[in-house]
Amino acid sequence: MTSLRQLGSSDLEVFPLSLGGNVFGWTADRTASFDVLDAYTAAGGNFIDTADVYSAWVEGNRGGESENLIGEWLAERGNRSDVVIATKAGAHPEYKGLSATTVKGAVDASLRRLGTDYIDLYYTHYDDPSVPVEEIIGTLDGLVRDGKVRAIAASNITPERLQESLDFSDREGLARYVALQPHYNLVSRDTYEGPLQEVASRSGLAAVPYYALASGFLTGKYRKGAKVESARSGRVEEYVGSERGDRVLAALDEIAGARGAQVATVALAWLAAQPTVAAPIASARTVEQLPALLAVGDLELTEAEVAALTAASA
């Protein structure tokens, strides 16, 4: 059985693959969402990632659809204490930004939709430079003290603001970020590697990368000449047929063939082997897509395999 990993300095222990909830209420309806959640948890998964804004971009949606479905699933299964729920504030159409009033309203709305009285991991979805870090951290600390949130984290933030936030928490003895959710994968390394990763490493933060499979490109199904019906296919065009993209797919194909693994599993395993990374995020709209994702917990790449992928993605 795949062992759980401690998330940074928190007391949260998580499965090494976080299940992305962005598809729930978008490309996965209620039945499909429940099936995926059931299969993920049956395989030992316990780390579910969502956000209050999912999926406001769909015509007719308001935001919160993913949280609603997860909340209904939790209520039907009666398994709230068995899973680690991560959600985010700052991007919902009715709660944009990170002012104290906005975040307090956003967390209460998320709690209602999720049907729970606490959130395990609460992210600032996008930094809001108009709000001082003192106000943001002070507000988040209040949520922790009130028992609404167990641990706090950040996403889409500069190294400077992240360091400033951590320094303020340390100086004032307030709740401190335990995790960071960066955009990071084999074809997007400079979105995390460098100063941001250095802050995370120096400060003991766990990284939980999003776009871990580059919107599906790193599953290997998007190749030159291939037609794929997907709501996300437009996002991978920059990689398909590019010199770097072709190099990465060739290296993934070779290692996947040698190890008897899926291309997606190898791509996630490279990510999981990177410094600070605790659990990549990947979503599945069908149960059939899950095994390749879940297998990351059992595939440990050799140093040579990691190096080959790192070189191919340079």
PyMOL commands that set and color helices and strands:
alter all, ss='L'
color gray80, all
select helices_A, chain A and resi 30-42+65-77+80-82+100-114+133-145+159-172+195-203+214-219+233-236+243-259+263-272+287-298+303-312
alter helices_A, ss='H'
color red, helices_A
select strands_A, chain A and resi 5-6+13-14+18-20+47-49+84-89+91-92+95-96+119-124+149-155+177-181+206-207+281-282
alter strands_A, ss='S'
color yellow, strands_A
deselect
rebuild
show_as cartoon
